[in-house]
Amino acid sequence: MKWFFAEPFGRPDIPWRAIAGLRDRIVHEYFRTNTRRIWDVIQDDFDPLESALKSAFNGPSSH
């Protein structure tokens, strides 16, 4: 299924491979997952990712 995330919806600005890679690390390396890194991703990357995804699926925001 990873082939789907190469550049879906023509949105190369969304880091699909990095998202899938992070998911794989959490699922397959649960006991070796760097929880600090996960927290950093949540703190630093979630808001820009949320905005990009909303834009991708809903069109440009009006605010």
Secondary structure, 3 states (H helix, E strand, C coil): CHHHHCCHHHCCCCCHHHHHHHHHHHHHCHHHCCHHHHHHHHHHHHHHHHHHHHHHHHCCCCC
